[in-house]
């Protein structure tokens, strides 16, 4: 029988439960419910914020997904939500090893899958996807240097999501600590979501058809799979060693006795150089402007790409950018043609030959004289290389070793991001290496300071050559490999688009009297304001050296679509294919198009349709034309680009 005491306790408990709650108790219970609701609501903070930020960042892109693309995107959003909620729940546990593993994973993913993705989008107007990651794996040292140069912007982008990831589990645990059963369920959901994100191919959806976090994880999964399968794509994203086809012995027959100094610079765009020789208002390139007042400028020169490796292959081989990798590796380059003609040649460059695997691609070329960045400085950076001024000093001390007639290539590099500046010669201030939003003026000033500094070296090179005995017989050809975008279309740098900022480049020829025939000079001057492309540059150099009409070079010449500018260049009605995506150099972000005269068709993976412009009437490309105006170029772009980039 129950004791008398226990009955008394039961009576007291019964009477207590019947008593109404005091106001203080009600407030505590209400507060507890509110805290639990807030804590549970915070669990949805990350996935909701990611989806909302993506919708705000690229509404036009998401709005043009097809049904399949929208479904895949919606499923990816659910995967994103399941992953972040599960990780927060596990990290919000009060104890256990799982808690710390989940918390570390949460912070790392926040930094890379959210912060780094936001940085990439701000820089290139596209997220890092599986294609960009495959390309980037072979450029890790270069990418590291770029991130260090732009560390302020990178830190500002990465730190906020990292801080949220650090604080969110603590806040949730304080407000509404998860139950043990919830953490077990969260663990299962996290594993399933992570596996889906890593190993479901993103190609099932639209181009860039996932939220940024899932896109990043998918990229890592595709990279792991490519490594596991020994996929050749990973190894073939950049140029490799060449096996050049032998060039038969030939004889040079130039119209006039002349040497050629071919000055090639990096990332200099046409709108950042002086437009008229002798212009007193020349701000960016006053030194070359004064040193070569009689040069002939072609104001409508365009590169057929905005990627250095592709530009060099076009400028040094004469082949179009969409040639096969095999052909690009077997085609002779400029120095091999000159060697076959028993002409002295040189390649002087301030570029680091490790950048883009340049050293492997140019290895074994028969040059009479050569120097590169690592011979000029002990530790030149991959991106900027050695000092262009030091290179010019070397060239001026070495050029006298060449036997006339000679061709020497002077390859400058200091105008590549992060742009080499010397504050003793920096008229454009304030400047900064940061590229993020809010630094538009600073990064543009830094770029122009780099162009200005490099131009001091170019001006000194021209003046010194003209003062030498062979200077009266030496033609100087100046061109940039491609241009540079400085947020005019939203991005910073090059390779991501084919807008004018990235492909319209400076080109001029400074020829002393008697080094060009009257007809050659007349043909050049007729092209001053006519659209031409870099496909015509290599045939022009061959023509200057008297090799263009050599019968034994006819099979090689037949592969070159360009024409000598000394003979009028390519016909104005001939379309040229534009692309940054080739077999020689895999692109991180798909983009290609075509140009015929002043009509230009371009597209990239962030677009939803082709963009048509008339670059003569609309040089800033602010007023797209109806696609019918570029109808004939669509077939060129889609057939040679193997479809659309979007």
Wavefront OBJ file of the C-alpha trace (Angstrom):
o trace
v 0.000 0.000 0.000
v 1.230 3.484 -0.724
v 2.416 5.400 2.243
v 0.530 8.245 3.696
v 3.366 10.618 2.771
v 3.277 9.714 -0.887
v -0.469 10.365 -1.043
v 0.104 13.787 0.449
v 2.736 14.594 -2.172
v 0.375 13.518 -4.958
v -2.343 15.735 -3.572
v 0.046 18.707 -3.505
v 1.186 18.066 -7.092
v -2.387 17.748 -8.224
v -3.330 20.955 -6.557
v -0.272 22.748 -8.048
v -1.142 21.693 -11.590
v -4.559 23.052 -11.149
v -3.249 26.440 -10.124
v -3.031 29.093 -12.831
v 0.486 30.053 -14.048
v 1.911 33.204 -12.639
v 2.574 36.042 -15.145
v 6.322 35.527 -14.738
v 6.051 31.837 -15.724
v 3.954 32.689 -18.779
v 6.536 35.184 -19.974
v 9.319 32.652 -19.558
v 7.440 30.009 -21.512
v 6.503 32.495 -24.233
v 10.101 33.653 -24.440
v 11.292 30.047 -24.729
v 8.874 29.393 -27.611
v 9.998 32.579 -29.378
v 13.642 31.619 -28.959
v 12.998 28.161 -30.406
v 11.160 29.653 -33.376
v 13.928 32.169 -34.016
v 16.553 29.433 -33.770
v 14.682 27.216 -36.222
v 14.122 30.139 -38.557
v 17.862 30.881 -38.505
v 18.462 27.372 -39.816
v 16.930 28.529 -43.088
v 19.005 31.712 -43.193
v 21.869 30.347 -45.283
v 19.887 28.614 -48.068
v 17.403 31.500 -48.334
v 20.196 34.084 -48.455
v 22.090 32.113 -51.132
v 19.037 31.696 -53.363
v 17.965 35.328 -52.918
v 21.459 36.710 -53.585
v 21.745 34.624 -56.758
v 18.341 35.794 -57.984
v 19.288 39.434 -57.380
v 22.746 39.015 -58.918
v 21.661 37.473 -62.220
v 17.903 37.799 -62.755
v 18.267 37.997 -66.534
v 20.243 34.772 -66.682
v 17.888 32.773 -64.471
v 14.869 34.178 -66.267
v 15.912 32.561 -69.542
v 16.296 29.000 -68.335
v 14.137 26.480 -70.145
v 11.841 24.074 -68.328
v 14.582 21.519 -67.848
v 16.996 24.187 -66.666
v 14.512 25.585 -64.160
v 13.728 22.136 -62.752
v 17.422 21.339 -62.369
v 18.054 24.717 -60.756
v 15.133 24.177 -58.352
v 16.434 20.751 -57.340
v 19.897 22.262 -56.850
v 18.399 24.892 -54.529
v 16.818 22.103 -52.472
v 20.174 20.295 -52.314
v 21.783 23.547 -51.195
v 19.170 24.024 -48.483
v 19.447 20.452 -47.225
v 23.237 20.718 -47.014
v 23.427 24.036 -45.141
v 20.572 23.254 -42.723
v 22.052 19.848 -41.938
v 25.531 21.251 -41.328
v 24.199 23.991 -39.041
v 22.132 21.473 -37.048
v 25.142 19.188 -36.571
v 27.458 22.098 -35.714
v 24.915 23.383 -33.153
v 25.222 20.254 -30.989
v 26.507 20.853 -27.466
v 29.233 18.230 -27.633
v 30.781 15.499 -29.750
v 33.343 15.165 -32.544
v 30.648 15.427 -35.203
v 29.882 18.936 -34.027
v 33.435 20.133 -34.752
v 33.692 18.341 -38.085
v 30.423 19.899 -39.218
v 31.468 23.345 -38.012
v 34.803 23.198 -39.853
v 33.053 21.970 -43.013
v 30.528 24.779 -42.707
v 33.236 27.447 -42.448
v 35.321 26.028 -45.314
v 32.303 25.783 -47.605
v 31.238 29.308 -46.701
v 34.673 30.601 -47.671
v 35.042 28.723 -50.945
v 31.534 27.902 -52.160
v 30.097 31.316 -51.258
v 32.898 33.846 -50.721
v 35.191 32.739 -53.545
v 32.204 32.345 -55.855
v 31.070 35.900 -55.119
v 34.596 37.151 -55.821
v 34.729 35.237 -59.110
v 31.378 36.632 -60.201
v 32.386 40.197 -59.334
v 35.571 39.768 -61.407
v 34.287 37.795 -64.408
v 30.483 38.124 -64.323
v 30.289 34.334 -64.065
v 30.702 31.759 -61.305
v 33.495 29.228 -61.052
v 32.085 26.077 -62.620
v 33.528 22.689 -63.556
v 35.040 24.042 -66.755
v 36.767 26.948 -64.997
v 38.114 24.633 -62.305
v 39.607 22.250 -64.866
v 41.448 25.168 -66.464
v 42.468 26.659 -63.148
v 44.169 23.534 -61.822
v 47.097 24.082 -64.178
v 47.394 27.746 -63.220
v 47.391 27.530 -59.431
v 50.619 29.542 -58.909
v 49.315 32.256 -61.205
v 45.906 32.288 -59.524
v 47.606 32.511 -56.146
v 49.560 35.575 -57.265
v 46.408 37.204 -58.599
v 44.520 36.604 -55.362
v 47.388 37.976 -53.303
v 47.525 41.084 -55.480
v 43.780 41.559 -55.057
v 43.739 40.430 -51.426
v 41.731 43.416 -50.175
v 38.780 42.657 -52.434
v 39.114 38.925 -51.872
v 39.098 39.345 -48.087
v 36.102 41.691 -48.205
v 34.191 39.081 -50.197
v 35.200 35.956 -48.293
v 35.145 37.137 -44.673
v 31.395 37.918 -44.316
v 30.130 34.389 -45.140
v 32.948 32.893 -43.050
v 31.939 34.993 -40.031
v 28.306 34.001 -40.465
v 29.327 30.340 -40.629
v 31.357 30.745 -37.445
v 28.574 32.454 -35.485
v 25.416 30.787 -36.778
v 25.787 27.379 -35.040
v 26.577 29.099 -31.730
v 23.478 31.310 -32.014
v 21.239 28.373 -32.962
v 22.606 26.285 -30.069
v 21.915 29.147 -27.655
v 18.381 29.732 -28.882
v 17.195 26.227 -29.759
v 19.723 23.419 -29.228
v 18.876 20.538 -31.584
v 17.765 17.213 -30.207
v 19.873 14.113 -30.647
v 17.423 12.580 -33.110
v 17.557 15.755 -35.224
v 21.335 15.579 -35.480
v 21.210 11.952 -36.638
v 18.696 12.855 -39.360
v 20.795 15.906 -40.300
v 23.855 13.706 -40.724
v 22.037 11.513 -43.257
v 20.690 14.515 -45.159
v 24.121 16.170 -45.241
v 25.752 13.080 -46.747
v 23.022 12.675 -49.373
v 23.083 16.382 -50.289
v 26.881 16.450 -50.504
v 27.002 13.383 -52.752
v 24.325 14.848 -55.031
v 26.163 18.161 -55.273
v 29.525 16.530 -55.967
v 28.601 13.809 -58.418
v 25.423 14.792 -60.276
v 26.773 16.288 -63.498
v 25.942 20.000 -63.899
v 25.546 19.429 -67.646
v 22.034 18.109 -66.965
v 20.898 21.697 -66.436
v 21.388 25.024 -68.187
v 24.774 26.734 -68.589
v 25.771 27.923 -65.116
v 22.414 26.468 -64.064
v 22.959 25.988 -60.319
v 23.245 28.236 -57.270
v 26.894 29.188 -56.632
v 27.537 26.794 -53.739
v 26.252 23.712 -55.529
v 28.060 24.817 -58.700
v 31.333 24.951 -56.758
v 30.824 21.510 -55.230
v 29.865 20.106 -58.642
v 33.080 21.546 -60.039
v 35.114 19.813 -57.333
v 33.315 16.560 -58.040
v 33.916 16.798 -61.780
v 37.581 17.621 -61.178
v 37.955 14.587 -58.893
v 36.295 12.396 -61.479
v 38.554 13.744 -64.239
v 41.619 13.026 -62.112
v 40.390 9.544 -61.293
v 39.643 8.774 -64.952
v 42.934 10.373 -66.108
v 40.829 12.574 -68.359
v 43.054 14.218 -70.969
v 41.134 17.470 -70.569
v 42.997 18.113 -67.323
v 46.348 17.715 -69.058
v 45.473 19.517 -72.300
v 44.077 22.827 -71.151
v 47.289 24.664 -72.079
v 49.859 24.454 -74.883
v 52.316 21.598 -74.658
v 55.617 20.729 -76.349
v 55.592 21.228 -80.116
v 56.668 18.895 -82.927
v 56.953 21.422 -85.760
v 56.691 20.401 -89.376
v 60.054 21.066 -91.064
v 60.254 24.129 -93.277
v 62.180 23.648 -96.542
v 65.137 25.862 -97.308
v 63.876 29.098 -98.814
v 65.259 32.408 -100.007
v 64.056 35.792 -98.790
v 63.278 38.320 -101.514
v 62.111 41.554 -99.846
v 61.075 44.504 -101.981
v 63.592 46.647 -100.125
v 66.434 46.005 -97.694
v 64.964 46.143 -94.165
v 65.083 44.705 -90.702
v 62.000 44.157 -88.528
v 61.643 44.736 -84.795
v 58.287 43.273 -83.780
v 57.175 44.830 -80.471
v 54.426 42.790 -78.843
v 52.859 43.994 -75.616
v 50.353 42.530 -73.180
v 46.734 43.564 -72.443
v 46.996 47.073 -73.929
v 43.715 48.216 -75.409
v 43.235 50.712 -78.213
v 41.322 53.210 -76.069
v 44.282 53.507 -73.695
v 46.876 54.706 -76.217
v 47.292 57.923 -78.165
v 45.127 57.847 -81.255
v 47.085 60.238 -83.462
v 50.863 60.567 -83.919
v 52.057 63.885 -82.586
v 48.951 64.402 -80.465
v 49.860 67.031 -77.840
v 47.092 65.815 -75.528
v 48.580 62.316 -75.362
v 48.066 61.141 -71.757
v 48.688 57.414 -71.656
v 51.490 56.771 -74.191
v 53.361 60.077 -74.668
v 56.836 58.534 -75.042
v 56.183 56.301 -78.062
v 54.028 59.057 -79.496
v 57.002 61.427 -79.449
v 59.552 58.802 -80.529
v 57.576 57.680 -83.600
v 55.736 60.776 -84.853
v 55.528 59.440 -88.422
v 54.174 55.999 -87.622
v 51.199 54.627 -89.531
v 48.410 53.646 -87.133
v 45.594 51.226 -87.911
v 42.815 52.393 -85.618
v 40.432 49.480 -86.199
v 42.715 46.539 -85.466
v 41.089 43.741 -83.479
v 42.459 40.604 -81.988
v 40.470 37.476 -82.780
v 40.570 36.543 -79.076
v 41.441 37.983 -75.664
v 43.708 35.198 -74.368
v 47.495 35.536 -74.580
v 48.286 31.953 -75.602
v 45.726 32.048 -78.416
v 46.902 35.490 -79.547
v 50.517 34.333 -79.708
v 49.603 31.261 -81.727
v 47.812 33.488 -84.257
v 50.485 36.195 -84.378
v 53.394 33.758 -84.682
v 51.910 31.080 -86.938
v 49.261 32.898 -88.983
v 46.732 30.141 -88.268
v 43.154 30.884 -87.159
v 42.363 30.388 -83.460
v 40.074 27.394 -84.000
v 42.733 25.212 -85.612
v 43.165 21.795 -84.022
v 45.574 21.288 -81.170
v 47.591 18.930 -83.350
v 47.937 21.547 -86.073
v 48.876 24.276 -83.590
v 51.611 22.042 -82.201
v 52.946 21.091 -85.623
v 52.721 24.430 -87.441
v 56.023 26.306 -87.875
v 56.363 29.585 -86.037
v 57.973 32.827 -87.190
v 61.520 31.901 -86.111
v 61.397 28.579 -87.957
v 60.497 30.321 -91.209
v 63.333 32.796 -90.677
v 65.774 29.994 -89.871
v 64.801 28.207 -93.099
v 65.717 31.424 -94.942
v 69.037 31.607 -93.030
v 68.021 34.909 -91.450
v 69.053 35.937 -87.957
v 66.193 36.196 -85.473
v 65.677 36.941 -81.799
v 63.069 36.566 -79.092
v 63.552 38.928 -76.169
v 60.793 38.724 -73.581
v 60.125 39.939 -70.056
v 57.483 37.230 -69.687
v 58.003 34.400 -67.232
v 58.104 31.345 -69.492
v 56.384 29.241 -66.829
v 53.214 31.279 -67.321
v 50.732 29.378 -69.473
v 53.378 26.737 -70.201
v 55.052 29.108 -72.685
v 58.475 27.598 -72.138
v 57.323 24.130 -73.187
v 55.533 25.482 -76.258
v 58.498 27.548 -77.465
v 61.178 25.059 -76.511
v 63.730 24.187 -79.186
v 62.944 27.048 -81.563
v 66.063 28.025 -83.582
v 66.636 31.633 -82.480
v 69.910 33.488 -82.916
v 69.449 35.471 -79.704
v 67.028 35.096 -76.816
v 66.362 36.146 -73.220
v 63.418 35.748 -70.847
v 62.260 36.975 -67.432
v 64.212 34.522 -65.296
v 67.456 35.665 -66.970
v 66.642 39.321 -66.301
v 65.564 38.976 -62.657
v 66.025 36.356 -59.963
v 62.351 35.836 -59.067
v 60.041 37.437 -61.642
v 56.330 37.019 -61.008
v 54.307 34.709 -63.207
v 51.777 37.367 -64.141
v 53.843 40.538 -64.659
v 57.242 39.023 -65.435
v 60.528 40.915 -65.243
v 60.822 44.680 -65.585
v 60.164 45.861 -69.167
v 62.806 48.557 -68.735
v 65.432 45.896 -68.003
v 64.336 44.006 -71.090
v 64.788 47.083 -73.286
v 68.262 47.608 -71.813
v 69.122 44.024 -72.726
v 67.704 44.340 -76.250
v 69.694 47.492 -76.945
v 72.868 45.759 -75.815
v 72.139 42.593 -77.799
v 70.604 43.736 -81.071
v 73.997 44.577 -82.533
v 74.858 40.861 -82.508
v 72.271 40.163 -85.218
v 73.280 39.984 -88.848
v 71.182 42.092 -91.215
v 68.515 41.603 -92.424
v 67.130 40.363 -89.113
v 63.824 40.054 -87.282
v 63.679 40.529 -83.533
v 60.595 40.056 -81.346
v 60.463 42.260 -78.229
v 57.736 40.827 -75.983
v 56.688 43.067 -73.064
v 54.561 41.890 -70.137
v 54.240 44.490 -67.332
v 50.738 45.589 -68.355
v 49.249 42.252 -67.299
v 47.204 42.292 -64.078
v 48.128 43.261 -61.356
v 49.918 45.861 -63.534
v 53.453 46.973 -62.683
v 53.662 50.618 -61.580
v 56.440 52.934 -60.455
v 55.135 55.745 -58.272
v 57.884 58.016 -59.587
v 56.148 57.782 -62.975
v 52.488 57.362 -62.025
v 50.391 60.323 -63.189
v 47.054 58.599 -62.593
v 46.091 58.558 -58.926
v 44.642 57.225 -56.691
v 45.498 53.675 -57.734
v 45.047 50.278 -56.100
v 45.379 46.596 -56.925
v 41.855 45.886 -55.669
v 39.354 45.071 -58.405
v 36.103 44.836 -56.466
v 33.070 47.109 -56.666
v 33.981 50.544 -55.374
v 37.536 50.337 -56.719
v 36.698 51.056 -60.365
v 38.610 54.333 -60.463
v 41.614 52.948 -58.589
v 42.091 49.859 -60.763
v 41.656 51.903 -63.958
v 44.279 54.373 -62.740
v 46.650 51.551 -61.869
v 46.226 50.047 -65.322
v 46.936 53.386 -67.002
v 49.971 53.949 -64.790
v 51.291 50.570 -65.969
v 50.653 51.475 -69.609
v 52.369 54.837 -69.054
v 55.399 53.189 -67.393
v 55.746 50.583 -70.127
v 55.494 53.274 -72.757
v 58.626 54.904 -71.307
v 60.459 51.705 -72.213
v 58.869 51.548 -75.677
v 59.746 55.181 -76.374
v 63.344 54.578 -75.303
v 63.526 51.457 -77.475
v 62.315 53.346 -80.567
v 64.616 56.337 -79.999
v 67.651 54.133 -79.421
v 67.023 51.986 -82.497
v 66.646 55.108 -84.617
v 70.000 56.378 -83.335
v 71.838 53.195 -84.373
v 73.460 52.727 -87.796
v 70.942 50.024 -88.760
v 68.054 52.153 -87.475
v 67.485 53.754 -90.881
v 66.853 50.253 -92.290
v 64.692 48.942 -89.430
v 60.889 48.847 -89.462
v 59.179 48.688 -86.046
v 55.848 46.881 -85.844
v 53.873 47.438 -82.612
v 50.798 45.463 -81.516
v 49.143 44.182 -78.344
v 48.117 40.563 -77.910
v 44.622 41.621 -76.771
v 42.930 44.321 -74.710
v 41.670 44.617 -71.148
v 38.277 45.224 -69.595
v 38.090 47.526 -66.586
v 34.475 47.022 -65.530
v 33.002 48.694 -68.605
v 30.957 45.519 -69.093
v 31.110 44.420 -65.469
v 34.358 42.415 -65.373
v 38.057 43.112 -64.842
v 40.762 41.528 -66.987
v 40.483 39.463 -70.167
v 39.601 36.017 -71.598
v 35.998 36.188 -70.349
v 34.383 38.178 -73.180
v 34.970 39.560 -76.674
v 33.718 43.097 -76.123
v 35.710 45.920 -77.688
v 37.642 46.624 -74.506
v 39.124 43.132 -74.700
v 39.819 42.771 -78.428
v 40.277 46.225 -79.990
v 44.012 46.828 -79.801
v 46.664 49.335 -80.908
v 48.679 48.608 -84.044
v 51.233 50.778 -85.774
v 54.195 50.534 -88.118
v 57.066 52.979 -87.943
v 59.015 52.733 -91.193
v 61.937 55.052 -92.068
v 61.902 56.550 -95.542
v 63.010 54.018 -98.113
v 62.013 50.884 -96.152
v 58.506 50.669 -97.649
v 57.677 50.945 -101.323
v 55.211 53.626 -102.379
v 52.569 50.972 -102.989
v 53.134 49.331 -99.603
v 52.857 52.639 -97.785
v 49.773 53.597 -99.781
v 48.077 50.293 -98.965
v 48.884 50.682 -95.270
v 47.528 54.204 -95.080
v 44.339 53.113 -96.814
v 43.729 50.786 -93.852
v 44.062 53.446 -91.144
v 40.317 53.447 -90.402
v 39.218 50.127 -91.923
v 38.430 47.099 -89.717
v 41.220 44.501 -89.787
v 42.202 41.622 -87.503
v 45.373 40.049 -86.169
v 45.009 37.285 -88.771
v 46.719 39.751 -91.141
v 49.720 40.490 -88.910
v 51.796 37.352 -89.499
v 51.490 37.498 -93.307
v 52.576 41.136 -93.042
v 55.763 40.190 -91.160
v 56.505 37.463 -93.725
v 55.950 40.045 -96.462
v 58.312 42.534 -94.817
v 61.033 39.869 -94.773
v 60.399 38.808 -98.369
v 59.027 35.323 -97.632
v 55.328 35.656 -98.434
v 55.655 34.745 -102.121
v 58.251 32.006 -101.683
v 56.856 29.063 -103.745
v 58.118 26.425 -101.330
v 56.058 28.021 -98.540
v 52.814 27.830 -100.533
v 51.453 24.790 -98.609
v 51.999 26.622 -95.312
v 50.611 29.860 -96.685
v 47.420 28.093 -97.817
v 46.527 27.409 -94.162
v 46.714 31.094 -93.236
v 43.415 32.965 -93.703
v 45.001 36.422 -93.389
v 46.564 38.692 -96.003
v 49.489 41.077 -95.841
v 48.530 44.567 -94.725
v 51.148 45.832 -97.170
v 48.878 44.529 -99.942
v 45.557 45.737 -98.571
v 44.847 43.108 -95.910
v 41.950 40.675 -95.911
v 38.878 41.570 -97.973
v 36.444 43.630 -95.860
v 33.600 41.176 -96.549
v 35.537 38.200 -95.152
v 34.227 37.038 -91.763
v 36.685 36.274 -88.968
v 35.875 33.843 -86.171
v 36.418 35.191 -82.639
v 36.960 32.888 -79.685
v 38.659 32.356 -76.343
v 37.886 28.627 -76.372
v 40.269 26.515 -78.431
v 41.913 23.119 -78.387
v 45.221 24.824 -77.655
v 43.856 26.751 -74.658
v 40.709 25.613 -72.859
v 38.568 28.529 -71.715
v 37.334 28.993 -68.175
v 34.212 30.795 -69.386
v 32.670 29.979 -72.759
v 32.589 32.849 -75.257
v 32.902 33.175 -79.016
v 31.465 34.990 -82.021
v 32.398 36.450 -85.408
v 33.101 39.785 -87.072
v 32.732 41.039 -90.630
v 33.673 44.648 -91.267
v 32.101 46.681 -88.464
v 29.328 44.162 -87.710
v 30.170 41.979 -84.758
v 28.379 39.018 -83.160
v 29.446 37.784 -79.714
v 28.087 35.721 -76.846
v 29.264 34.199 -73.584
v 27.893 31.657 -71.153
v 26.183 34.338 -69.054
v 24.103 35.484 -72.043
v 20.775 34.091 -73.169
v 21.112 35.113 -76.838
v 23.673 36.357 -79.339
v 24.628 40.036 -79.152
v 24.908 41.950 -82.431
v 26.685 45.334 -82.683
v 27.906 47.799 -85.251
v 31.219 48.811 -83.702
v 31.623 51.765 -86.039
v 28.411 53.557 -85.076
v 28.346 52.110 -81.542
v 31.988 51.668 -80.452
v 31.023 51.241 -76.768
v 28.527 48.494 -77.639
v 25.651 49.961 -75.666
v 23.001 49.572 -78.398
v 22.538 45.965 -79.562
v 21.099 45.516 -83.036
v 18.382 43.027 -83.993
v 19.926 39.616 -84.576
v 18.906 39.876 -88.234
v 21.630 42.499 -88.697
v 24.206 39.796 -87.925
v 22.280 36.882 -89.418
v 25.126 35.801 -91.681
v 27.544 35.770 -88.741
v 25.401 33.421 -86.639
v 26.225 30.501 -88.926
v 29.941 31.333 -88.784
v 29.930 31.559 -84.979
v 27.842 28.446 -84.371
v 29.537 26.229 -86.947
v 33.107 27.100 -85.957
v 32.316 27.413 -82.248
v 30.406 24.096 -82.229
v 27.144 25.661 -81.139
v 26.358 28.465 -78.757
v 28.297 29.425 -75.641
v 25.096 29.981 -73.650
l 1 2 3 4 5 6 7 8 9 10 11 12 13 14 15 16 17 18 19 20 21 22 23 24 25 26 27 28 29 30 31 32 33 34 35 36 37 38 39 40 41 42 43 44 45 46 47 48 49 50 51 52 53 54 55 56 57 58 59 60 61 62 63 64 65 66 67 68 69 70 71 72 73 74 75 76 77 78 79 80 81 82 83 84 85 86 87 88 89 90 91 92 93 94 95 96 97 98 99 100 101 102 103 104 105 106 107 108 109 110 111 112 113 114 115 116 117 118 119 120 121 122 123 124 125 126 127 128 129 130 131 132 133 134 135 136 137 138 139 140 141 142 143 144 145 146 147 148 149 150 151 152 153 154 155 156 157 158 159 160 161 162 163 164 165 166 167 168 169 170 171 172 173 174 175 176 177 178 179 180 181 182 183 184 185 186 187 188 189 190 191 192 193 194 195 196 197 198 199 200 201 202 203 204 205 206 207 208 209 210 211 212 213 214 215 216 217 218 219 220 221 222 223 224 225 226 227 228 229 230 231 232 233 234 235 236 237 238 239 240 241 242 243 244 245 246 247 248 249 250 251 252 253 254 255 256 257 258 259 260 261 262 263 264 265 266 267 268 269 270 271 272 273 274 275 276 277 278 279 280 281 282 283 284 285 286 287 288 289 290 291 292 293 294 295 296 297 298 299 300 301 302 303 304 305 306 307 308 309 310 311 312 313 314 315 316 317 318 319 320 321 322 323 324 325 326 327 328 329 330 331 332 333 334 335 336 337 338 339 340 341 342 343 344 345 346 347 348 349 350 351 352 353 354 355 356 357 358 359 360 361 362 363 364 365 366 367 368 369 370 371 372 373 374 375 376 377 378 379 380 381 382 383 384 385 386 387 388 389 390 391 392 393 394 395 396 397 398 399 400 401 402 403 404 405 406 407 408 409 410 411 412 413 414 415 416 417 418 419 420 421 422 423 424 425 426 427 428 429 430 431 432 433 434 435 436 437 438 439 440 441 442 443 444 445 446 447 448 449 450 451 452 453 454 455 456 457 458 459 460 461 462 463 464 465 466 467 468 469 470 471 472 473 474 475 476 477 478 479 480 481 482 483 484 485 486 487 488 489 490 491 492 493 494 495 496 497 498 499 500 501 502 503 504 505 506 507 508 509 510 511 512 513 514 515 516 517 518 519 520 521 522 523 524 525 526 527 528 529 530 531 532 533 534 535 536 537 538 539 540 541 542 543 544 545 546 547 548 549 550 551 552 553 554 555 556 557 558 559 560 561 562 563 564 565 566 567 568 569 570 571 572 573 574 575 576 577 578 579 580 581 582 583 584 585 586 587 588 589 590 591 592 593 594 595 596 597 598 599 600 601 602 603 604 605 606 607 608 609 610 611 612 613 614 615 616 617 618 619 620 621 622 623 624 625 626 627 628 629 630 631 632 633 634 635 636 637 638 639 640 641 642 643 644 645 646
